[in-house]
């Protein structure tokens, strides 16, 4: 599965097209439905297994892994704390077993930025005789072109406004991609800007609705454990870069050397540093995920946030070392290492970003 997705990755990276075939492969392997709870007929994969799934897919194509991560996260949350309308989620599960069904939140806005830094949405949900009408623009909606469900964070227009997540079918009238994703890395993730214009949904298609206020804002500590699989995804990218680095070192034989550069002290030392960086990061991520699954009460949210900070740093550094040692070949277009280098730059971008995580960690450290 990983090998086939990896074969397709370069083409999707070049074209920026939605990676439908790769997602189909992942679905056929049972990976897009792995976190559906056992109470719904699923496998009930938890945090560590999710991390290992995304690590493996990320090694093949992180754009595909990121799209998959959003769907896996949705099912994982539902398995732990059911919050979708019962009949609607039953339909989602049934369809998910039949074909790739993709779900993602639409939260970031042009004016607001990331909710991880606080603030409330300007996207408006207006009451209608039959339900809600949504208007607003969201940014960086990963997988937008292929989503079956948009989970849109919005404010109601009621006399006493509330904030909630509105469940919008992907084929609804009034949904338009208004800004194309054109970034350095993860070019096939399709994280476009999406505008909702008078999109009608039934009244009951809303979850987590509550009073307008600080309680409605994103709690970075509460969801910390769910960032471990995301960290694992990018460590998969770093492992793919490491694999190319090893192959290059073992097959590159300069005329003036007479043997592979892998025998030189310079390459062996760098290979050692890369391995230490990645092994340590994986121990933190997978070990932390196992402790979350085991309901280890001594494992604090700050530890999960810290594991992701270090994993991102180590992954970026490991790929940087490989590129630096290879020089021009490492930066050549069409070279897998050049693509891995671009993709790994996206690791620290995801919310909560490093400064927010360190603030939470430092606050806890100073006030145990």
KOLDODREN-329445 format. One record per residue (C-alpha): residue number from 1; residue in three letters; x, y, z. Coordinates in steps of 0.5 Angstrom, whole numbers, plus 500, padded with zeros to 3 digits. Example, Ala and Ser with C-alpha at 12.3 -4.5 7.8 and 13.67 -1.06 7.14 Angstrom:
% residues 2
SITE kero vovo   x   y   z
SITE    1  ALA 525 491 516
SITE    2  SER 527 498 514
% end
This chain:
% residues 368
SITE kero vovo   x   y   z
SITE    1  UNK 500 500 500
SITE    2  UNK 505 505 502
SITE    3  UNK 510 503 496
SITE    4  UNK 504 504 491
SITE    5  UNK 502 511 494
SITE    6  UNK 509 513 494
SITE    7  UNK 509 512 487
SITE    8  UNK 503 516 485
SITE    9  UNK 506 522 490
SITE   10  UNK 511 525 485
SITE   11  UNK 505 526 480
SITE   12  UNK 500 529 485
SITE   13  UNK 506 534 488
SITE   14  UNK 507 536 481
SITE   15  UNK 500 537 479
SITE   16  UNK 497 539 485
SITE   17  UNK 491 535 483
SITE   18  UNK 486 531 489
SITE   19  UNK 490 525 490
SITE   20  UNK 483 520 489
SITE   21  UNK 487 514 487
SITE   22  UNK 492 514 493
SITE   23  UNK 486 515 498
SITE   24  UNK 482 509 495
SITE   25  UNK 488 505 496
SITE   26  UNK 488 507 503
SITE   27  UNK 481 506 504
SITE   28  UNK 481 499 501
SITE   29  UNK 487 497 506
SITE   30  UNK 482 499 511
SITE   31  UNK 486 505 514
SITE   32  UNK 480 511 513
SITE   33  UNK 475 507 517
SITE   34  UNK 480 504 522
SITE   35  UNK 478 509 528
SITE   36  UNK 471 508 527
SITE   37  UNK 469 505 534
SITE   38  UNK 467 498 536
SITE   39  UNK 460 500 538
SITE   40  UNK 459 502 531
SITE   41  UNK 462 496 528
SITE   42  UNK 469 499 527
SITE   43  UNK 476 497 529
SITE   44  UNK 476 502 534
SITE   45  UNK 484 504 533
SITE   46  UNK 486 509 538
SITE   47  UNK 492 514 539
SITE   48  UNK 498 509 538
SITE   49  UNK 495 505 532
SITE   50  UNK 492 512 529
SITE   51  UNK 500 515 530
SITE   52  UNK 503 508 526
SITE   53  UNK 497 509 521
SITE   54  UNK 499 516 519
SITE   55  UNK 507 515 520
SITE   56  UNK 506 509 514
SITE   57  UNK 502 513 510
SITE   58  UNK 506 519 511
SITE   59  UNK 512 516 509
SITE   60  UNK 508 514 502
SITE   61  UNK 505 521 501
SITE   62  UNK 504 526 507
SITE   63  UNK 498 530 503
SITE   64  UNK 494 523 503
SITE   65  UNK 496 522 510
SITE   66  UNK 494 529 512
SITE   67  UNK 487 528 509
SITE   68  UNK 486 521 512
SITE   69  UNK 488 524 519
SITE   70  UNK 482 529 519
SITE   71  UNK 477 523 517
SITE   72  UNK 481 519 522
SITE   73  UNK 480 524 528
SITE   74  UNK 473 525 527
SITE   75  UNK 471 518 528
SITE   76  UNK 476 517 534
SITE   77  UNK 473 523 537
SITE   78  UNK 466 520 536
SITE   79  UNK 468 513 539
SITE   80  UNK 470 517 545
SITE   81  UNK 465 522 546
SITE   82  UNK 459 521 541
SITE   83  UNK 456 528 539
SITE   84  UNK 454 527 532
SITE   85  UNK 446 526 531
SITE   86  UNK 445 518 532
SITE   87  UNK 442 517 525
SITE   88  UNK 447 522 521
SITE   89  UNK 453 518 524
SITE   90  UNK 450 511 523
SITE   91  UNK 449 514 515
SITE   92  UNK 456 516 515
SITE   93  UNK 459 510 518
SITE   94  UNK 455 505 513
SITE   95  UNK 458 509 507
SITE   96  UNK 465 510 510
SITE   97  UNK 465 502 509
SITE   98  UNK 463 502 502
SITE   99  UNK 467 508 499
SITE  100  UNK 472 513 501
SITE  101  UNK 468 518 505
SITE  102  UNK 472 524 508
SITE  103  UNK 470 529 513
SITE  104  UNK 474 535 516
SITE  105  UNK 473 541 520
SITE  106  UNK 473 548 517
SITE  107  UNK 475 553 522
SITE  108  UNK 481 558 520
SITE  109  UNK 478 564 517
SITE  110  UNK 481 570 513
SITE  111  UNK 481 575 519
SITE  112  UNK 481 571 525
SITE  113  UNK 487 566 523
SITE  114  UNK 487 560 527
SITE  115  UNK 482 559 533
SITE  116  UNK 488 556 537
SITE  117  UNK 490 563 538
SITE  118  UNK 483 565 541
SITE  119  UNK 477 569 538
SITE  120  UNK 471 567 535
SITE  121  UNK 468 566 528
SITE  122  UNK 465 571 523
SITE  123  UNK 462 565 519
SITE  124  UNK 454 566 521
SITE  125  UNK 449 561 521
SITE  126  UNK 442 564 520
SITE  127  UNK 436 561 523
SITE  128  UNK 431 559 517
SITE  129  UNK 424 556 518
SITE  130  UNK 427 549 516
SITE  131  UNK 434 550 519
SITE  132  UNK 440 554 518
SITE  133  UNK 443 558 513
SITE  134  UNK 451 559 513
SITE  135  UNK 455 564 510
SITE  136  UNK 462 565 511
SITE  137  UNK 469 564 508
SITE  138  UNK 474 559 511
SITE  139  UNK 481 558 510
SITE  140  UNK 486 552 509
SITE  141  UNK 480 546 509
SITE  142  UNK 485 540 507
SITE  143  UNK 482 536 502
SITE  144  UNK 476 541 500
SITE  145  UNK 475 538 493
SITE  146  UNK 474 531 496
SITE  147  UNK 470 532 502
SITE  148  UNK 463 529 504
SITE  149  UNK 462 533 510
SITE  150  UNK 465 540 512
SITE  151  UNK 464 541 519
SITE  152  UNK 464 549 519
SITE  153  UNK 465 553 526
SITE  154  UNK 460 558 526
SITE  155  UNK 456 564 530
SITE  156  UNK 449 564 530
SITE  157  UNK 445 570 529
SITE  158  UNK 440 569 535
SITE  159  UNK 439 575 540
SITE  160  UNK 444 571 544
SITE  161  UNK 449 568 539
SITE  162  UNK 451 561 540
SITE  163  UNK 457 558 537
SITE  164  UNK 457 551 534
SITE  165  UNK 460 546 529
SITE  166  UNK 455 546 523
SITE  167  UNK 455 539 519
SITE  168  UNK 455 541 512
SITE  169  UNK 454 536 506
SITE  170  UNK 460 537 501
SITE  171  UNK 455 537 495
SITE  172  UNK 451 542 498
SITE  173  UNK 449 548 494
SITE  174  UNK 453 555 495
SITE  175  UNK 459 551 497
SITE  176  UNK 465 554 493
SITE  177  UNK 473 554 493
SITE  178  UNK 475 561 493
SITE  179  UNK 482 561 494
SITE  180  UNK 487 555 491
SITE  181  UNK 492 552 495
SITE  182  UNK 499 554 492
SITE  183  UNK 504 552 498
SITE  184  UNK 511 550 498
SITE  185  UNK 509 543 501
SITE  186  UNK 504 538 501
SITE  187  UNK 501 541 495
SITE  188  UNK 496 535 494
SITE  189  UNK 493 536 500
SITE  190  UNK 488 541 497
SITE  191  UNK 487 545 503
SITE  192  UNK 483 551 499
SITE  193  UNK 479 557 502
SITE  194  UNK 472 555 501
SITE  195  UNK 466 560 501
SITE  196  UNK 459 558 504
SITE  197  UNK 454 562 501
SITE  198  UNK 447 561 503
SITE  199  UNK 448 554 504
SITE  200  UNK 442 551 507
SITE  201  UNK 442 545 512
SITE  202  UNK 437 542 517
SITE  203  UNK 436 545 524
SITE  204  UNK 439 538 527
SITE  205  UNK 445 538 523
SITE  206  UNK 449 542 529
SITE  207  UNK 454 539 534
SITE  208  UNK 457 542 540
SITE  209  UNK 453 549 540
SITE  210  UNK 454 553 546
SITE  211  UNK 454 560 549
SITE  212  UNK 458 565 545
SITE  213  UNK 464 566 550
SITE  214  UNK 471 564 552
SITE  215  UNK 468 557 553
SITE  216  UNK 467 556 546
SITE  217  UNK 474 557 544
SITE  218  UNK 479 552 542
SITE  219  UNK 482 548 548
SITE  220  UNK 489 546 546
SITE  221  UNK 491 542 552
SITE  222  UNK 484 538 552
SITE  223  UNK 486 536 545
SITE  224  UNK 493 535 546
SITE  225  UNK 494 527 545
SITE  226  UNK 490 528 538
SITE  227  UNK 497 531 536
SITE  228  UNK 501 525 537
SITE  229  UNK 499 522 530
SITE  230  UNK 500 528 527
SITE  231  UNK 507 529 529
SITE  232  UNK 508 521 527
SITE  233  UNK 505 523 520
SITE  234  UNK 511 528 519
SITE  235  UNK 516 523 522
SITE  236  UNK 514 518 516
SITE  237  UNK 516 524 511
SITE  238  UNK 523 524 515
SITE  239  UNK 524 517 515
SITE  240  UNK 522 517 507
SITE  241  UNK 528 522 506
SITE  242  UNK 532 518 511
SITE  243  UNK 531 512 506
SITE  244  UNK 533 516 500
SITE  245  UNK 539 519 503
SITE  246  UNK 541 512 505
SITE  247  UNK 540 509 498
SITE  248  UNK 544 515 495
SITE  249  UNK 550 514 500
SITE  250  UNK 550 507 498
SITE  251  UNK 550 508 491
SITE  252  UNK 554 514 489
SITE  253  UNK 561 512 488
SITE  254  UNK 565 518 486
SITE  255  UNK 571 517 481
SITE  256  UNK 576 520 486
SITE  257  UNK 574 516 491
SITE  258  UNK 573 509 488
SITE  259  UNK 568 506 493
SITE  260  UNK 561 509 496
SITE  261  UNK 560 515 500
SITE  262  UNK 557 511 505
SITE  263  UNK 564 508 507
SITE  264  UNK 566 515 509
SITE  265  UNK 566 518 516
SITE  266  UNK 562 524 514
SITE  267  UNK 556 520 511
SITE  268  UNK 556 515 517
SITE  269  UNK 556 521 522
SITE  270  UNK 551 524 519
SITE  271  UNK 547 518 518
SITE  272  UNK 548 517 526
SITE  273  UNK 545 523 527
SITE  274  UNK 539 523 523
SITE  275  UNK 538 516 526
SITE  276  UNK 538 519 533
SITE  277  UNK 534 524 532
SITE  278  UNK 528 520 529
SITE  279  UNK 529 514 534
SITE  280  UNK 528 519 539
SITE  281  UNK 522 523 536
SITE  282  UNK 519 516 535
SITE  283  UNK 520 514 542
SITE  284  UNK 516 520 545
SITE  285  UNK 511 520 540
SITE  286  UNK 509 513 540
SITE  287  UNK 511 512 547
SITE  288  UNK 506 518 549
SITE  289  UNK 501 515 545
SITE  290  UNK 501 508 548
SITE  291  UNK 500 512 555
SITE  292  UNK 494 515 553
SITE  293  UNK 491 509 550
SITE  294  UNK 493 506 557
SITE  295  UNK 489 512 561
SITE  296  UNK 496 513 564
SITE  297  UNK 494 519 569
SITE  298  UNK 501 521 570
SITE  299  UNK 501 523 562
SITE  300  UNK 499 530 562
SITE  301  UNK 497 534 556
SITE  302  UNK 503 538 556
SITE  303  UNK 507 532 555
SITE  304  UNK 504 531 549
SITE  305  UNK 504 538 546
SITE  306  UNK 512 537 548
SITE  307  UNK 513 531 544
SITE  308  UNK 510 534 538
SITE  309  UNK 514 540 539
SITE  310  UNK 520 536 539
SITE  311  UNK 518 531 534
SITE  312  UNK 517 537 529
SITE  313  UNK 524 540 530
SITE  314  UNK 527 533 530
SITE  315  UNK 524 531 523
SITE  316  UNK 525 538 520
SITE  317  UNK 533 538 522
SITE  318  UNK 534 530 520
SITE  319  UNK 531 532 513
SITE  320  UNK 535 538 513
SITE  321  UNK 542 534 515
SITE  322  UNK 540 530 509
SITE  323  UNK 539 535 504
SITE  324  UNK 545 539 506
SITE  325  UNK 550 533 505
SITE  326  UNK 548 531 499
SITE  327  UNK 548 538 496
SITE  328  UNK 545 540 489
SITE  329  UNK 543 533 488
SITE  330  UNK 539 534 494
SITE  331  UNK 535 540 492
SITE  332  UNK 534 537 484
SITE  333  UNK 527 538 482
SITE  334  UNK 524 531 481
SITE  335  UNK 528 528 487
SITE  336  UNK 524 525 492
SITE  337  UNK 529 528 497
SITE  338  UNK 527 535 495
SITE  339  UNK 520 534 495
SITE  340  UNK 521 531 502
SITE  341  UNK 524 537 504
SITE  342  UNK 519 542 502
SITE  343  UNK 513 537 505
SITE  344  UNK 517 537 512
SITE  345  UNK 517 545 513
SITE  346  UNK 509 544 514
SITE  347  UNK 510 540 520
SITE  348  UNK 511 546 525
SITE  349  UNK 505 550 521
SITE  350  UNK 499 546 524
SITE  351  UNK 496 549 530
SITE  352  UNK 497 549 536
SITE  353  UNK 504 552 533
SITE  354  UNK 510 551 537
SITE  355  UNK 510 558 541
SITE  356  UNK 503 556 543
SITE  357  UNK 505 549 546
SITE  358  UNK 511 552 549
SITE  359  UNK 507 557 553
SITE  360  UNK 502 552 555
SITE  361  UNK 508 547 557
SITE  362  UNK 512 553 561
SITE  363  UNK 505 556 565
SITE  364  UNK 504 549 567
SITE  365  UNK 512 548 569
SITE  366  UNK 512 555 573
SITE  367  UNK 505 553 576
SITE  368  UNK 505 545 578
% end
